[in-house]
């Protein structure tokens, strides 16, 4: 039976300490290291989420009236893979 290990940590220095790996000893494993903002990682690790207030960005940018208009044919071809 395949087993999985998922953990969140903050790297301090050049050493990374991982908890009990007895179940994986002698087995082929794949390790993937991803970078994430420390503050964001701390929030998701704690399970806490902060909701943004509605209208937070009101007046900071303008969306044109035709933002959802069809693309010109020559540009649409690139999205369709014909470019």
N, CA, C and O atoms as a Maestro MAE file, in Angstrom:
{
 s_m_m2io_version
 :::
 2.0.0
}

f_m_ct {
 s_m_title
 :::
 protein
 m_atom[332] {
  # First column is atom index #
  i_m_mmod_type
  r_m_x_coord
  r_m_y_coord
  r_m_z_coord
  i_m_residue_number
  s_m_chain_name
  s_m_pdb_residue_name
  s_m_pdb_atom_name
  i_m_atomic_number
  :::
  1 25 0.840 -1.182 0.000 1 A "UNK " " N  " 7
  2 3 0.000 0.000 0.000 1 A "UNK " " CA " 6
  3 2 0.882 1.241 0.000 1 A "UNK " " C  " 6
  4 15 1.838 1.322 0.771 1 A "UNK " " O  " 8
  5 25 0.574 2.193 -0.845 2 A "UNK " " N  " 7
  6 3 1.340 3.439 -0.928 2 A "UNK " " CA " 6
  7 2 1.003 4.321 0.262 2 A "UNK " " C  " 6
  8 15 -0.138 4.364 0.723 2 A "UNK " " O  " 8
  9 25 2.008 5.016 0.744 3 A "UNK " " N  " 7
  10 3 1.815 5.939 1.845 3 A "UNK " " CA " 6
  11 2 2.207 7.328 1.380 3 A "UNK " " C  " 6
  12 15 2.997 7.471 0.447 3 A "UNK " " O  " 8
  13 25 1.672 8.340 2.013 4 A "UNK " " N  " 7
  14 3 1.982 9.715 1.630 4 A "UNK " " CA " 6
  15 2 2.375 10.510 2.869 4 A "UNK " " C  " 6
  16 15 1.948 10.221 3.987 4 A "UNK " " O  " 8
  17 25 3.183 11.495 2.637 5 A "UNK " " N  " 7
  18 3 3.632 12.387 3.707 5 A "UNK " " CA " 6
  19 2 3.515 13.806 3.187 5 A "UNK " " C  " 6
  20 15 4.036 14.130 2.119 5 A "UNK " " O  " 8
  21 25 2.836 14.644 3.935 6 A "UNK " " N  " 7
  22 3 2.720 16.052 3.561 6 A "UNK " " CA " 6
  23 2 2.974 16.869 4.827 6 A "UNK " " C  " 6
  24 15 2.392 16.599 5.878 6 A "UNK " " O  " 8
  25 25 3.837 17.854 4.718 7 A "UNK " " N  " 7
  26 3 4.117 18.680 5.875 7 A "UNK " " CA " 6
  27 2 4.419 20.093 5.423 7 A "UNK " " C  " 6
  28 15 4.786 20.328 4.272 7 A "UNK " " O  " 8
  29 25 4.260 21.025 6.339 8 A "UNK " " N  " 7
  30 3 4.588 22.433 6.108 8 A "UNK " " CA " 6
  31 2 5.643 22.810 7.130 8 A "UNK " " C  " 6
  32 15 5.538 22.456 8.304 8 A "UNK " " O  " 8
  33 25 6.646 23.519 6.684 9 A "UNK " " N  " 7
  34 3 7.707 23.950 7.587 9 A "UNK " " CA " 6
  35 2 8.325 25.224 7.059 9 A "UNK " " C  " 6
  36 15 8.127 25.581 5.898 9 A "UNK " " O  " 8
  37 25 9.059 25.899 7.890 10 A "UNK " " N  " 7
  38 3 9.825 27.078 7.502 10 A "UNK " " CA " 6
  39 2 11.295 26.699 7.629 10 A "UNK " " C  " 6
  40 15 11.738 26.265 8.692 10 A "UNK " " O  " 8
  41 25 12.041 26.860 6.558 11 A "UNK " " N  " 7
  42 3 13.456 26.510 6.557 11 A "UNK " " CA " 6
  43 2 14.228 27.612 7.277 11 A "UNK " " C  " 6
  44 15 14.099 28.793 6.953 11 A "UNK " " O  " 8
  45 25 15.016 27.213 8.241 12 A "UNK " " N  " 7
  46 3 15.837 28.151 8.987 12 A "UNK " " CA " 6
  47 2 17.282 27.705 8.833 12 A "UNK " " C  " 6
  48 15 17.670 26.661 9.358 12 A "UNK " " O  " 8
  49 25 18.065 28.473 8.130 13 A "UNK " " N  " 7
  50 3 19.445 28.068 7.860 13 A "UNK " " CA " 6
  51 2 19.483 27.069 6.720 13 A "UNK " " C  " 6
  52 15 18.684 27.153 5.788 13 A "UNK " " O  " 8
  53 25 20.415 26.119 6.791 14 A "UNK " " N  " 7
  54 3 20.581 25.153 5.711 14 A "UNK " " CA " 6
  55 2 20.130 23.758 6.112 14 A "UNK " " C  " 6
  56 15 20.393 22.794 5.393 14 A "UNK " " O  " 8
  57 25 19.457 23.636 7.244 15 A "UNK " " N  " 7
  58 3 19.029 22.328 7.728 15 A "UNK " " CA " 6
  59 2 17.512 22.274 7.791 15 A "UNK " " C  " 6
  60 15 16.863 23.227 8.221 15 A "UNK " " O  " 8
  61 25 16.960 21.162 7.363 16 A "UNK " " N  " 7
  62 3 15.522 20.941 7.421 16 A "UNK " " CA " 6
  63 2 15.285 19.673 8.220 16 A "UNK " " C  " 6
  64 15 15.772 18.606 7.847 16 A "UNK " " O  " 8
  65 25 14.553 19.773 9.300 17 A "UNK " " N  " 7
  66 3 14.261 18.615 10.135 17 A "UNK " " CA " 6
  67 2 12.845 18.156 9.857 17 A "UNK " " C  " 6
  68 15 11.895 18.934 9.938 17 A "UNK " " O  " 8
  69 25 12.716 16.872 9.527 18 A "UNK " " N  " 7
  70 3 11.412 16.294 9.235 18 A "UNK " " CA " 6
  71 2 11.131 15.259 10.315 18 A "UNK " " C  " 6
  72 15 12.039 14.560 10.767 18 A "UNK " " O  " 8
  73 25 9.887 15.164 10.721 19 A "UNK " " N  " 7
  74 3 9.490 14.234 11.771 19 A "UNK " " CA " 6
  75 2 9.758 12.776 11.432 19 A "UNK " " C  " 6
  76 15 10.616 12.484 10.599 19 A "UNK " " O  " 8
  77 25 9.052 11.874 12.054 20 A "UNK " " N  " 7
  78 3 9.251 10.435 11.953 20 A "UNK " " CA " 6
  79 2 9.041 9.935 10.519 20 A "UNK " " C  " 6
  80 15 7.949 10.049 9.962 20 A "UNK " " O  " 8
  81 25 10.102 9.382 9.940 21 A "UNK " " N  " 7
  82 3 10.042 8.856 8.575 21 A "UNK " " CA " 6
  83 2 10.215 7.337 8.543 21 A "UNK " " C  " 6
  84 15 10.580 6.782 7.507 21 A "UNK " " O  " 8
  85 25 9.959 6.659 9.667 22 A "UNK " " N  " 7
  86 3 10.161 5.211 9.745 22 A "UNK " " CA " 6
  87 2 9.406 4.461 8.646 22 A "UNK " " C  " 6
  88 15 9.929 3.492 8.096 22 A "UNK " " O  " 8
  89 25 8.196 4.890 8.321 23 A "UNK " " N  " 7
  90 3 7.384 4.183 7.318 23 A "UNK " " CA " 6
  91 2 8.009 4.241 5.935 23 A "UNK " " C  " 6
  92 15 7.666 3.432 5.073 23 A "UNK " " O  " 8
  93 25 8.920 5.180 5.702 24 A "UNK " " N  " 7
  94 3 9.516 5.359 4.381 24 A "UNK " " CA " 6
  95 2 10.942 4.802 4.292 24 A "UNK " " C  " 6
  96 15 11.555 4.846 3.226 24 A "UNK " " O  " 8
  97 25 11.460 4.292 5.374 25 A "UNK " " N  " 7
  98 3 12.841 3.798 5.386 25 A "UNK " " CA " 6
  99 2 13.004 2.652 4.391 25 A "UNK " " C  " 6
  100 15 12.227 1.697 4.384 25 A "UNK " " O  " 8
  101 25 14.039 2.770 3.548 26 A "UNK " " N  " 7
  102 3 14.339 1.738 2.555 26 A "UNK " " CA " 6
  103 2 13.460 1.776 1.328 26 A "UNK " " C  " 6
  104 15 13.576 0.905 0.466 26 A "UNK " " O  " 8
  105 25 12.587 2.753 1.223 27 A "UNK " " N  " 7
  106 3 11.676 2.859 0.077 27 A "UNK " " CA " 6
  107 2 12.088 4.022 -0.811 27 A "UNK " " C  " 6
  108 15 12.722 4.978 -0.365 27 A "UNK " " O  " 8
  109 25 11.715 3.917 -2.065 28 A "UNK " " N  " 7
  110 3 11.968 4.996 -3.022 28 A "UNK " " CA " 6
  111 2 10.962 6.106 -2.737 28 A "UNK " " C  " 6
  112 15 9.758 5.856 -2.693 28 A "UNK " " O  " 8
  113 25 11.450 7.329 -2.544 29 A "UNK " " N  " 7
  114 3 10.577 8.463 -2.262 29 A "UNK " " CA " 6
  115 2 10.893 9.603 -3.215 29 A "UNK " " C  " 6
  116 15 11.982 9.662 -3.787 29 A "UNK " " O  " 8
  117 25 9.958 10.487 -3.380 30 A "UNK " " N  " 7
  118 3 10.145 11.690 -4.195 30 A "UNK " " CA " 6
  119 2 9.959 12.886 -3.272 30 A "UNK " " C  " 6
  120 15 8.975 12.957 -2.536 30 A "UNK " " O  " 8
  121 25 10.893 13.818 -3.308 31 A "UNK " " N  " 7
  122 3 10.820 15.010 -2.474 31 A "UNK " " CA " 6
  123 2 10.651 16.215 -3.390 31 A "UNK " " C  " 6
  124 15 11.429 16.399 -4.327 31 A "UNK " " O  " 8
  125 25 9.656 17.022 -3.128 32 A "UNK " " N  " 7
  126 3 9.399 18.230 -3.907 32 A "UNK " " CA " 6
  127 2 9.492 19.405 -2.946 32 A "UNK " " C  " 6
  128 15 8.832 19.418 -1.908 32 A "UNK " " O  " 8
  129 25 10.311 20.389 -3.291 33 A "UNK " " N  " 7
  130 3 10.475 21.574 -2.457 33 A "UNK " " CA " 6
  131 2 9.857 22.748 -3.193 33 A "UNK " " C  " 6
  132 15 10.221 23.031 -4.335 33 A "UNK " " O  " 8
  133 25 8.932 23.425 -2.550 34 A "UNK " " N  " 7
  134 3 8.263 24.576 -3.150 34 A "UNK " " CA " 6
  135 2 8.493 25.784 -2.269 34 A "UNK " " C  " 6
  136 15 8.541 25.668 -1.045 34 A "UNK " " O  " 8
  137 25 8.637 26.946 -2.888 35 A "UNK " " N  " 7
  138 3 8.835 28.185 -2.142 35 A "UNK " " CA " 6
  139 2 7.485 28.868 -1.968 35 A "UNK " " C  " 6
  140 15 6.679 28.925 -2.897 35 A "UNK " " O  " 8
  141 25 7.250 29.383 -0.768 36 A "UNK " " N  " 7
  142 3 6.019 30.099 -0.491 36 A "UNK " " CA " 6
  143 2 6.344 31.203 0.510 36 A "UNK " " C  " 6
  144 15 7.233 31.043 1.346 36 A "UNK " " O  " 8
  145 25 5.643 32.294 0.428 37 A "UNK " " N  " 7
  146 3 5.851 33.397 1.350 37 A "UNK " " CA " 6
  147 2 5.649 32.919 2.792 37 A "UNK " " C  " 6
  148 15 4.656 32.252 3.083 37 A "UNK " " O  " 8
  149 25 6.564 33.246 3.684 38 A "UNK " " N  " 7
  150 3 6.523 32.750 5.057 38 A "UNK " " CA " 6
  151 2 5.243 33.169 5.761 38 A "UNK " " C  " 6
  152 15 4.634 32.358 6.460 38 A "UNK " " O  " 8
  153 25 4.826 34.401 5.596 39 A "UNK " " N  " 7
  154 3 3.611 34.860 6.270 39 A "UNK " " CA " 6
  155 2 2.401 34.081 5.773 39 A "UNK " " C  " 6
  156 15 1.543 33.694 6.567 39 A "UNK " " O  " 8
  157 25 2.327 33.850 4.480 40 A "UNK " " N  " 7
  158 3 1.201 33.097 3.929 40 A "UNK " " CA " 6
  159 2 1.238 31.645 4.403 40 A "UNK " " C  " 6
  160 15 0.197 31.064 4.711 40 A "UNK " " O  " 8
  161 25 2.428 31.065 4.461 41 A "UNK " " N  " 7
  162 3 2.565 29.692 4.934 41 A "UNK " " CA " 6
  163 2 2.108 29.580 6.380 41 A "UNK " " C  " 6
  164 15 1.457 28.602 6.747 41 A "UNK " " O  " 8
  165 25 2.437 30.562 7.201 42 A "UNK " " N  " 7
  166 3 2.040 30.536 8.603 42 A "UNK " " CA " 6
  167 2 0.528 30.600 8.738 42 A "UNK " " C  " 6
  168 15 -0.047 29.925 9.592 42 A "UNK " " O  " 8
  169 25 -0.117 31.394 7.914 43 A "UNK " " N  " 7
  170 3 -1.572 31.506 7.967 43 A "UNK " " CA " 6
  171 2 -2.214 30.192 7.548 43 A "UNK " " C  " 6
  172 15 -3.129 29.723 8.224 43 A "UNK " " O  " 8
  173 25 -1.756 29.574 6.438 44 A "UNK " " N  " 7
  174 3 -2.387 28.345 5.986 44 A "UNK " " CA " 6
  175 2 -2.063 27.185 6.913 44 A "UNK " " C  " 6
  176 15 -2.873 26.266 7.035 44 A "UNK " " O  " 8
  177 25 -0.912 27.193 7.568 45 A "UNK " " N  " 7
  178 3 -0.566 26.121 8.494 45 A "UNK " " CA " 6
  179 2 -1.432 26.183 9.742 45 A "UNK " " C  " 6
  180 15 -1.772 25.149 10.318 45 A "UNK " " O  " 8
  181 25 -1.786 27.373 10.156 46 A "UNK " " N  " 7
  182 3 -2.601 27.511 11.363 46 A "UNK " " CA " 6
  183 2 -4.074 27.264 11.070 46 A "UNK " " C  " 6
  184 15 -4.868 27.093 11.995 46 A "UNK " " O  " 8
  185 25 -4.446 27.245 9.806 47 A "UNK " " N  " 7
  186 3 -5.834 27.031 9.439 47 A "UNK " " CA " 6
  187 2 -6.657 28.302 9.481 47 A "UNK " " C  " 6
  188 15 -7.833 28.296 9.116 47 A "UNK " " O  " 8
  189 25 -6.052 29.385 9.920 48 A "UNK " " N  " 7
  190 3 -6.771 30.655 10.012 48 A "UNK " " CA " 6
  191 2 -6.798 31.345 8.654 48 A "UNK " " C  " 6
  192 15 -5.802 31.349 7.931 48 A "UNK " " O  " 8
  193 25 -7.909 31.909 8.325 49 A "UNK " " N  " 7
  194 3 -7.999 32.682 7.090 49 A "UNK " " CA " 6
  195 2 -8.584 34.050 7.434 49 A "UNK " " C  " 6
  196 15 -9.503 34.168 8.244 49 A "UNK " " O  " 8
  197 25 -8.033 35.064 6.807 50 A "UNK " " N  " 7
  198 3 -8.562 36.404 7.010 50 A "UNK " " CA " 6
  199 2 -9.375 36.770 5.782 50 A "UNK " " C  " 6
  200 15 -8.889 36.656 4.657 50 A "UNK " " O  " 8
  201 25 -10.571 37.194 5.981 51 A "UNK " " N  " 7
  202 3 -11.431 37.600 4.873 51 A "UNK " " CA " 6
  203 2 -11.145 39.055 4.537 51 A "UNK " " C  " 6
  204 15 -11.012 39.902 5.420 51 A "UNK " " O  " 8
  205 25 -11.055 39.325 3.244 52 A "UNK " " N  " 7
  206 3 -10.855 40.703 2.806 52 A "UNK " " CA " 6
  207 2 -12.202 41.415 2.814 52 A "UNK " " C  " 6
  208 15 -13.212 40.845 2.401 52 A "UNK " " O  " 8
  209 25 -12.219 42.645 3.278 53 A "UNK " " N  " 7
  210 3 -13.491 43.376 3.278 53 A "UNK " " CA " 6
  211 2 -13.931 43.706 1.857 53 A "UNK " " C  " 6
  212 15 -13.105 43.983 0.987 53 A "UNK " " O  " 8
  213 25 -15.233 43.673 1.632 54 A "UNK " " N  " 7
  214 3 -15.768 44.019 0.317 54 A "UNK " " CA " 6
  215 2 -15.418 45.458 -0.017 54 A "UNK " " C  " 6
  216 15 -15.455 46.331 0.850 54 A "UNK " " O  " 8
  217 25 -15.077 45.701 -1.273 55 A "UNK " " N  " 7
  218 3 -14.743 47.046 -1.713 55 A "UNK " " CA " 6
  219 2 -13.345 47.490 -1.354 55 A "UNK " " C  " 6
  220 15 -13.042 48.680 -1.430 55 A "UNK " " O  " 8
  221 25 -12.490 46.573 -0.966 56 A "UNK " " N  " 7
  222 3 -11.136 46.915 -0.535 56 A "UNK " " CA " 6
  223 2 -10.364 47.674 -1.615 56 A "UNK " " C  " 6
  224 15 -9.602 48.588 -1.300 56 A "UNK " " O  " 8
  225 25 -10.553 47.307 -2.884 57 A "UNK " " N  " 7
  226 3 -9.800 47.944 -3.975 57 A "UNK " " CA " 6
  227 2 -10.657 48.933 -4.777 57 A "UNK " " C  " 6
  228 15 -10.294 49.306 -5.892 57 A "UNK " " O  " 8
  229 25 -11.771 49.347 -4.219 58 A "UNK " " N  " 7
  230 3 -12.652 50.282 -4.920 58 A "UNK " " CA " 6
  231 2 -11.902 51.566 -5.250 58 A "UNK " " C  " 6
  232 15 -11.292 52.180 -4.376 58 A "UNK " " O  " 8
  233 25 -11.952 51.972 -6.538 59 A "UNK " " N  " 7
  234 3 -11.323 53.207 -6.974 59 A "UNK " " CA " 6
  235 2 -9.841 53.093 -7.288 59 A "UNK " " C  " 6
  236 15 -9.231 54.084 -7.691 59 A "UNK " " O  " 8
  237 25 -9.235 51.914 -7.116 60 A "UNK " " N  " 7
  238 3 -7.805 51.767 -7.356 60 A "UNK " " CA " 6
  239 2 -7.472 51.363 -8.782 60 A "UNK " " C  " 6
  240 15 -6.333 51.526 -9.217 60 A "UNK " " O  " 8
  241 25 -8.447 50.837 -9.518 61 A "UNK " " N  " 7
  242 3 -8.220 50.515 -10.923 61 A "UNK " " CA " 6
  243 2 -9.543 50.604 -11.667 61 A "UNK " " C  " 6
  244 15 -10.616 50.581 -11.065 61 A "UNK " " O  " 8
  245 25 -9.447 50.705 -12.981 62 A "UNK " " N  " 7
  246 3 -10.627 50.864 -13.819 62 A "UNK " " CA " 6
  247 2 -10.734 49.667 -14.755 62 A "UNK " " C  " 6
  248 15 -9.756 49.298 -15.406 62 A "UNK " " O  " 8
  249 25 -11.907 49.063 -14.827 63 A "UNK " " N  " 7
  250 3 -12.169 47.968 -15.754 63 A "UNK " " CA " 6
  251 2 -12.955 48.559 -16.918 63 A "UNK " " C  " 6
  252 15 -14.009 49.165 -16.726 63 A "UNK " " O  " 8
  253 25 -12.431 48.377 -18.126 64 A "UNK " " N  " 7
  254 3 -13.111 48.958 -19.285 64 A "UNK " " CA " 6
  255 2 -14.432 48.242 -19.544 64 A "UNK " " C  " 6
  256 15 -14.625 47.097 -19.134 64 A "UNK " " O  " 8
  257 25 -15.338 48.933 -20.231 65 A "UNK " " N  " 7
  258 3 -16.663 48.374 -20.502 65 A "UNK " " CA " 6
  259 2 -16.594 47.119 -21.372 65 A "UNK " " C  " 6
  260 15 -17.478 46.266 -21.296 65 A "UNK " " O  " 8
  261 25 -15.557 46.999 -22.193 66 A "UNK " " N  " 7
  262 3 -15.477 45.855 -23.113 66 A "UNK " " CA " 6
  263 2 -14.468 44.792 -22.647 66 A "UNK " " C  " 6
  264 15 -13.898 44.080 -23.474 66 A "UNK " " O  " 8
  265 25 -14.249 44.683 -21.341 67 A "UNK " " N  " 7
  266 3 -13.220 43.746 -20.851 67 A "UNK " " CA " 6
  267 2 -13.525 42.303 -21.221 67 A "UNK " " C  " 6
  268 15 -12.608 41.487 -21.311 67 A "UNK " " O  " 8
  269 25 -14.790 41.973 -21.437 68 A "UNK " " N  " 7
  270 3 -15.138 40.599 -21.788 68 A "UNK " " CA " 6
  271 2 -15.531 40.454 -23.261 68 A "UNK " " C  " 6
  272 15 -16.145 39.461 -23.651 68 A "UNK " " O  " 8
  273 25 -15.174 41.443 -24.068 69 A "UNK " " N  " 7
  274 3 -15.477 41.375 -25.498 69 A "UNK " " CA " 6
  275 2 -14.619 40.291 -26.157 69 A "UNK " " C  " 6
  276 15 -13.528 39.987 -25.674 69 A "UNK " " O  " 8
  277 25 -15.103 39.710 -27.253 70 A "UNK " " N  " 7
  278 3 -14.308 38.687 -27.948 70 A "UNK " " CA " 6
  279 2 -12.954 39.250 -28.389 70 A "UNK " " C  " 6
  280 15 -12.833 40.436 -28.696 70 A "UNK " " O  " 8
  281 25 -11.948 38.389 -28.416 71 A "UNK " " N  " 7
  282 3 -10.614 38.789 -28.856 71 A "UNK " " CA " 6
  283 2 -10.580 38.946 -30.367 71 A "UNK " " C  " 6
  284 15 -11.378 38.326 -31.069 71 A "UNK " " O  " 8
  285 25 -9.667 39.767 -30.879 72 A "UNK " " N  " 7
  286 3 -9.488 39.838 -32.329 72 A "UNK " " CA " 6
  287 2 -9.095 38.451 -32.861 72 A "UNK " " C  " 6
  288 15 -8.462 37.673 -32.147 72 A "UNK " " O  " 8
  289 25 -9.462 38.143 -34.091 73 A "UNK " " N  " 7
  290 3 -9.232 36.813 -34.650 73 A "UNK " " CA " 6
  291 2 -7.770 36.396 -34.601 73 A "UNK " " C  " 6
  292 15 -7.470 35.247 -34.277 73 A "UNK " " O  " 8
  293 25 -6.841 37.324 -34.923 74 A "UNK " " N  " 7
  294 3 -5.425 36.946 -34.930 74 A "UNK " " CA " 6
  295 2 -4.922 36.582 -33.527 74 A "UNK " " C  " 6
  296 15 -4.052 35.722 -33.396 74 A "UNK " " O  " 8
  297 25 -5.448 37.217 -32.488 75 A "UNK " " N  " 7
  298 3 -5.058 36.895 -31.119 75 A "UNK " " CA " 6
  299 2 -5.738 35.595 -30.671 75 A "UNK " " C  " 6
  300 15 -5.108 34.774 -30.004 75 A "UNK " " O  " 8
  301 25 -6.991 35.398 -31.020 76 A "UNK " " N  " 7
  302 3 -7.731 34.196 -30.638 76 A "UNK " " CA " 6
  303 2 -7.065 32.933 -31.186 76 A "UNK " " C  " 6
  304 15 -7.105 31.884 -30.543 76 A "UNK " " O  " 8
  305 25 -6.453 33.025 -32.370 77 A "UNK " " N  " 7
  306 3 -5.775 31.860 -32.961 77 A "UNK " " CA " 6
  307 2 -4.655 31.353 -32.048 77 A "UNK " " C  " 6
  308 15 -4.439 30.145 -31.961 77 A "UNK " " O  " 8
  309 25 -3.949 32.242 -31.374 78 A "UNK " " N  " 7
  310 3 -2.885 31.818 -30.455 78 A "UNK " " CA " 6
  311 2 -3.459 31.023 -29.276 78 A "UNK " " C  " 6
  312 15 -2.866 30.036 -28.841 78 A "UNK " " O  " 8
  313 25 -4.601 31.453 -28.769 79 A "UNK " " N  " 7
  314 3 -5.232 30.745 -27.666 79 A "UNK " " CA " 6
  315 2 -5.768 29.385 -28.108 79 A "UNK " " C  " 6
  316 15 -5.819 28.445 -27.316 79 A "UNK " " O  " 8
  317 25 -6.163 29.287 -29.366 80 A "UNK " " N  " 7
  318 3 -6.677 28.022 -29.904 80 A "UNK " " CA " 6
  319 2 -5.568 27.089 -30.347 80 A "UNK " " C  " 6
  320 15 -5.843 25.954 -30.737 80 A "UNK " " O  " 8
  321 25 -4.311 27.538 -30.299 81 A "UNK " " N  " 7
  322 3 -3.188 26.704 -30.676 81 A "UNK " " CA " 6
  323 2 -2.881 26.730 -32.158 81 A "UNK " " C  " 6
  324 15 -2.139 25.876 -32.643 81 A "UNK " " O  " 8
  325 25 -3.422 27.671 -32.881 82 A "UNK " " N  " 7
  326 3 -3.189 27.751 -34.315 82 A "UNK " " CA " 6
  327 2 -2.172 28.823 -34.674 82 A "UNK " " C  " 6
  328 15 -1.999 29.133 -35.853 82 A "UNK " " O  " 8
  329 25 -1.493 29.399 -33.678 83 A "UNK " " N  " 7
  330 3 -0.621 30.543 -33.924 83 A "UNK " " CA " 6
  331 2 0.800 30.227 -34.206 83 A "UNK " " C  " 6
  332 15 1.602 31.135 -34.425 83 A "UNK " " O  " 8
  :::
 }
 m_bond[331] {
  # First column is bond index #
  i_m_from
  i_m_to
  i_m_order
  :::
  1 1 2 1
  2 2 3 1
  3 3 4 2
  4 3 5 1
  5 5 6 1
  6 6 7 1
  7 7 8 2
  8 7 9 1
  9 9 10 1
  10 10 11 1
  11 11 12 2
  12 11 13 1
  13 13 14 1
  14 14 15 1
  15 15 16 2
  16 15 17 1
  17 17 18 1
  18 18 19 1
  19 19 20 2
  20 19 21 1
  21 21 22 1
  22 22 23 1
  23 23 24 2
  24 23 25 1
  25 25 26 1
  26 26 27 1
  27 27 28 2
  28 27 29 1
  29 29 30 1
  30 30 31 1
  31 31 32 2
  32 31 33 1
  33 33 34 1
  34 34 35 1
  35 35 36 2
  36 35 37 1
  37 37 38 1
  38 38 39 1
  39 39 40 2
  40 39 41 1
  41 41 42 1
  42 42 43 1
  43 43 44 2
  44 43 45 1
  45 45 46 1
  46 46 47 1
  47 47 48 2
  48 47 49 1
  49 49 50 1
  50 50 51 1
  51 51 52 2
  52 51 53 1
  53 53 54 1
  54 54 55 1
  55 55 56 2
  56 55 57 1
  57 57 58 1
  58 58 59 1
  59 59 60 2
  60 59 61 1
  61 61 62 1
  62 62 63 1
  63 63 64 2
  64 63 65 1
  65 65 66 1
  66 66 67 1
  67 67 68 2
  68 67 69 1
  69 69 70 1
  70 70 71 1
  71 71 72 2
  72 71 73 1
  73 73 74 1
  74 74 75 1
  75 75 76 2
  76 75 77 1
  77 77 78 1
  78 78 79 1
  79 79 80 2
  80 79 81 1
  81 81 82 1
  82 82 83 1
  83 83 84 2
  84 83 85 1
  85 85 86 1
  86 86 87 1
  87 87 88 2
  88 87 89 1
  89 89 90 1
  90 90 91 1
  91 91 92 2
  92 91 93 1
  93 93 94 1
  94 94 95 1
  95 95 96 2
  96 95 97 1
  97 97 98 1
  98 98 99 1
  99 99 100 2
  100 99 101 1
  101 101 102 1
  102 102 103 1
  103 103 104 2
  104 103 105 1
  105 105 106 1
  106 106 107 1
  107 107 108 2
  108 107 109 1
  109 109 110 1
  110 110 111 1
  111 111 112 2
  112 111 113 1
  113 113 114 1
  114 114 115 1
  115 115 116 2
  116 115 117 1
  117 117 118 1
  118 118 119 1
  119 119 120 2
  120 119 121 1
  121 121 122 1
  122 122 123 1
  123 123 124 2
  124 123 125 1
  125 125 126 1
  126 126 127 1
  127 127 128 2
  128 127 129 1
  129 129 130 1
  130 130 131 1
  131 131 132 2
  132 131 133 1
  133 133 134 1
  134 134 135 1
  135 135 136 2
  136 135 137 1
  137 137 138 1
  138 138 139 1
  139 139 140 2
  140 139 141 1
  141 141 142 1
  142 142 143 1
  143 143 144 2
  144 143 145 1
  145 145 146 1
  146 146 147 1
  147 147 148 2
  148 147 149 1
  149 149 150 1
  150 150 151 1
  151 151 152 2
  152 151 153 1
  153 153 154 1
  154 154 155 1
  155 155 156 2
  156 155 157 1
  157 157 158 1
  158 158 159 1
  159 159 160 2
  160 159 161 1
  161 161 162 1
  162 162 163 1
  163 163 164 2
  164 163 165 1
  165 165 166 1
  166 166 167 1
  167 167 168 2
  168 167 169 1
  169 169 170 1
  170 170 171 1
  171 171 172 2
  172 171 173 1
  173 173 174 1
  174 174 175 1
  175 175 176 2
  176 175 177 1
  177 177 178 1
  178 178 179 1
  179 179 180 2
  180 179 181 1
  181 181 182 1
  182 182 183 1
  183 183 184 2
  184 183 185 1
  185 185 186 1
  186 186 187 1
  187 187 188 2
  188 187 189 1
  189 189 190 1
  190 190 191 1
  191 191 192 2
  192 191 193 1
  193 193 194 1
  194 194 195 1
  195 195 196 2
  196 195 197 1
  197 197 198 1
  198 198 199 1
  199 199 200 2
  200 199 201 1
  201 201 202 1
  202 202 203 1
  203 203 204 2
  204 203 205 1
  205 205 206 1
  206 206 207 1
  207 207 208 2
  208 207 209 1
  209 209 210 1
  210 210 211 1
  211 211 212 2
  212 211 213 1
  213 213 214 1
  214 214 215 1
  215 215 216 2
  216 215 217 1
  217 217 218 1
  218 218 219 1
  219 219 220 2
  220 219 221 1
  221 221 222 1
  222 222 223 1
  223 223 224 2
  224 223 225 1
  225 225 226 1
  226 226 227 1
  227 227 228 2
  228 227 229 1
  229 229 230 1
  230 230 231 1
  231 231 232 2
  232 231 233 1
  233 233 234 1
  234 234 235 1
  235 235 236 2
  236 235 237 1
  237 237 238 1
  238 238 239 1
  239 239 240 2
  240 239 241 1
  241 241 242 1
  242 242 243 1
  243 243 244 2
  244 243 245 1
  245 245 246 1
  246 246 247 1
  247 247 248 2
  248 247 249 1
  249 249 250 1
  250 250 251 1
  251 251 252 2
  252 251 253 1
  253 253 254 1
  254 254 255 1
  255 255 256 2
  256 255 257 1
  257 257 258 1
  258 258 259 1
  259 259 260 2
  260 259 261 1
  261 261 262 1
  262 262 263 1
  263 263 264 2
  264 263 265 1
  265 265 266 1
  266 266 267 1
  267 267 268 2
  268 267 269 1
  269 269 270 1
  270 270 271 1
  271 271 272 2
  272 271 273 1
  273 273 274 1
  274 274 275 1
  275 275 276 2
  276 275 277 1
  277 277 278 1
  278 278 279 1
  279 279 280 2
  280 279 281 1
  281 281 282 1
  282 282 283 1
  283 283 284 2
  284 283 285 1
  285 285 286 1
  286 286 287 1
  287 287 288 2
  288 287 289 1
  289 289 290 1
  290 290 291 1
  291 291 292 2
  292 291 293 1
  293 293 294 1
  294 294 295 1
  295 295 296 2
  296 295 297 1
  297 297 298 1
  298 298 299 1
  299 299 300 2
  300 299 301 1
  301 301 302 1
  302 302 303 1
  303 303 304 2
  304 303 305 1
  305 305 306 1
  306 306 307 1
  307 307 308 2
  308 307 309 1
  309 309 310 1
  310 310 311 1
  311 311 312 2
  312 311 313 1
  313 313 314 1
  314 314 315 1
  315 315 316 2
  316 315 317 1
  317 317 318 1
  318 318 319 1
  319 319 320 2
  320 319 321 1
  321 321 322 1
  322 322 323 1
  323 323 324 2
  324 323 325 1
  325 325 326 1
  326 326 327 1
  327 327 328 2
  328 327 329 1
  329 329 330 1
  330 330 331 1
  331 331 332 2
  :::
 }
}
